[in-house]
Amino acid sequence: MSPAPTSQPDTLAERLDLVRDRIARACELAGRPATEVTLVAVTKTAAPDQIRELIGLGVADLGENRVQQLQQRAAQINEWHSRQLARAEDAARPLPPKLRWHMIGHLQRNKVKPLLPLVSCIHSVDSLRLAEELDACAGKLSQDRRISVLMQVNASEEPQKYGVAVGAAVHLAEQIASMPHLQLVGLMTMAAYDATEKAARFTFSRTRELFEEMKWHRIGGSGFRHLSMGMSGDFEWAIAEGATLVRIGSHLFGGGNQQESLQDEE
Ligand SMILES: *Cc1c(COP(=O)(O)O)cnc(C)c1O
């Protein structure tokens, strides 16, 4: 299996259809039900109009990799979304009843507090100190809600990459899963930029093996069920290796394959 040719259709609706078809096809090839895989639309290069259009086409899961941009967009887009919901004439459109914002990029501890009220899920927990900060802030926000988090694993073992080392992953997962205000729902990983199929699949299968090992140890309980892996260039391979959340930006919005930059905004 190799990625489909990269000539992209002109409209966002067509590009979304194509991505959805490719996800469905990859699930079929892997013998998995298509309902197992959720598309997280990565909106970091999208214009606000495009985000609204995508939501109008039924996409409910939106991913950003910068806290500041997530804050701005969530404020703007959530407000628009509630207004749309209130308008009866739009009832026929596939407008999702609820939006879910995913923080997918590297997170610094001093940004946790403003971020928490806005996100449904954080994919990038990669240290004990960050997890402790999240747990403490989540506890102050609400005593009975747990924040869903995924632990990011550096399964490609690139030295410059964020993510917990493979050898430390099980222990850290255990610690995160024991925190009262966090719910560890899975693992996230990124294959190397421009990896071959073999290399990308190795990164993904290794993450899945870690995931299976953690399940065997009953880490995270029944809520531990997600593998966030696969981007525009490699999502079909990730689905073949068990991904349940695919994070796709450039195939929807154009803008080329952007890697997470190591430079943060401050
Ligand atoms: C930008 C980004 C994506 C999406 O990448 P595309 O190649 O544009 O699909 C996925 N995950 C993370 C962490 C990102 O920063």
The ligand as an SDF file (V2000), in Angstrom:
LIG
                    3D

 15 15  0  0  0  0  0  0  0  0999 V2000
    0.8100   19.8730   11.8710 C   0  0  0  0  0  0  0  0  0  0  0  0
    0.6290   18.6350   12.6290 C   0  0  0  0  0  0  0  0  0  0  0  0
   -0.1120   17.5710   12.0950 C   0  0  0  0  0  0  0  0  0  0  0  0
   -0.7340   17.5960   10.7120 C   0  0  0  0  0  0  0  0  0  0  0  0
    0.2550   17.4980    9.7420 O   0  0  0  0  0  0  0  0  0  0  0  0
   -0.0730   17.4250    8.1720 P   0  0  0  0  0  0  0  0  0  0  0  0
    1.1330   16.7970    7.5890 O   0  0  0  0  0  0  0  0  0  0  0  0
   -0.2860   18.8280    7.7610 O   0  0  0  0  0  0  0  0  0  0  0  0
   -1.2850   16.5980    8.0240 O   0  0  0  0  0  0  0  0  0  0  0  0
   -0.2800   16.4380   12.8800 C   0  0  0  0  0  0  0  0  0  0  0  0
    0.2500   16.3490   14.1160 N   0  0  0  0  0  0  0  0  0  0  0  0
    0.9790   17.3450   14.6730 C   0  0  0  0  0  0  0  0  0  0  0  0
    1.5370   17.1650   16.0410 C   0  0  0  0  0  0  0  0  0  0  0  0
    1.1900   18.5320   13.9480 C   0  0  0  0  0  0  0  0  0  0  0  0
    1.9060   19.5150   14.5070 O   0  0  0  0  0  0  0  0  0  0  0  0
  1  2  1  0
  2  3  1  0
  2 14  2  0
  3  4  1  0
  3 10  2  0
  4  5  1  0
  5  6  1  0
  6  7  2  0
  6  8  1  0
  6  9  1  0
 10 11  1  0
 11 12  2  0
 12 13  1  0
 12 14  1  0
 14 15  1  0
M  END
$$$$
